[in-house]
């Protein structure tokens, strides 16, 4: 697992990474999570995105219709198991899927 505190740094690094699922926050410096996904997704075909937010957002909102790679929105506060389950659910390849520890 890699983390970035700046979305621009993450965008620059993503093309060199072997990514299964990207988890992003909605509220970040310079870009919000939706803007980040719109910029990152074209460089990561087949990669699912999960967005964490403290705002009232739902995946069923029409504003997300053009972002098919956004697979889930997790509301804060959340339980880590919920996020872990979503990452595992949307991992692209069962053979390389990480194992959840208890």
C-alpha positions in Angstrom: 0.0 0.0 0.0 1.3 3.4 -0.9 -0.1 6.7 0.3 0.3 10.3 -0.9 -0.7 13.4 0.9 -0.7 15.5 -2.3 -3.0 14.5 -5.2 -0.5 15.9 -7.8 2.2 13.7 -6.5 -0.1 10.7 -6.7 -1.0 11.5 -10.3 2.6 11.7 -11.3 3.5 8.4 -9.6 0.5 6.3 -10.8 1.7 5.5 -14.3 4.8 3.8 -12.8 2.8 1.8 -10.2 1.0 -1.6 -10.5 -2.3 -0.5 -9.0 -5.2 -2.8 -8.1 -7.6 -0.3 -6.5 -7.2 3.4 -5.8 -8.7 4.9 -2.6 -9.0 8.7 -2.5 -10.6 11.3 -0.3 -13.0 13.8 -1.7 -11.6 16.8 0.0 -7.9 17.3 -0.8 -5.6 20.2 -1.6 -5.7 21.5 -5.2 -8.1 18.8 -6.5 -11.2 17.1 -5.1 -11.6 13.4 -5.4 -13.8 13.6 -8.4 -11.3 15.7 -10.3 -8.5 13.4 -9.2 -10.4 10.3 -10.5 -11.2 12.0 -13.8 -7.5 12.7 -14.3 -6.1 9.4 -13.0 -8.6 6.9 -14.6 -7.5 7.3 -18.2 -4.0 6.2 -17.2 -5.2 3.2 -15.2 -7.5 1.1 -17.4 -9.4 -1.5 -15.5 -8.6 0.0 -12.1 -11.4 0.7 -9.7 -11.6 3.8 -7.6 -13.2 4.2 -4.1 -13.8 7.6 -2.7 -14.0 8.5 1.0 -15.9 11.6 2.0 -17.4 13.5 4.9 -19.9 15.1 2.4 -23.3 13.9 1.5 -22.5 12.1 -1.8 -24.1 9.0 -3.2 -22.9 6.8 -6.1 -26.4 7.1 -7.5 -25.9 10.8 -8.1 -26.1 11.7 -11.8 -22.9 13.7 -11.5 -21.0 10.4 -11.3 -22.5 8.8 -14.4 -19.4 9.7 -16.5 -17.1 8.0 -14.0 -17.7 4.3 -14.4 -14.5 3.5 -12.6 -15.8 5.0 -9.4 -17.1 1.8 -7.7 -18.0 3.0 -4.2 -18.3 6.1 -2.0 -17.6 5.5 1.7 -19.0 8.0 4.2 -16.9 9.2 7.1 -16.8 8.0 9.8 -16.3 4.5 8.5 -15.0 1.2 9.8 -11.7 0.0 8.3 -13.3 -3.4 7.6 -15.9 -1.8 5.3 -13.1 -0.2 3.3 -11.1 -3.4 3.2 -14.1 -5.4 2.0 -14.7 -2.9 -0.8 -11.0 -3.0 -1.9 -11.1 -6.8 -2.0 -14.4 -6.8 -3.8 -13.2 -4.5 -6.6 -9.7 -5.9 -6.9 -9.2 -6.7 -10.6 -7.5 -10.1 -10.4 -8.4 -12.8 -7.9 -4.9 -14.4 -8.1 -3.2 -11.2 -7.0 -5.8 -10.0 -4.5 -4.3 -9.1 -1.1 -5.4 -11.1 1.9 -7.2 -9.3 4.6 -5.8 -9.8 8.1 -7.9 -10.0 11.1 
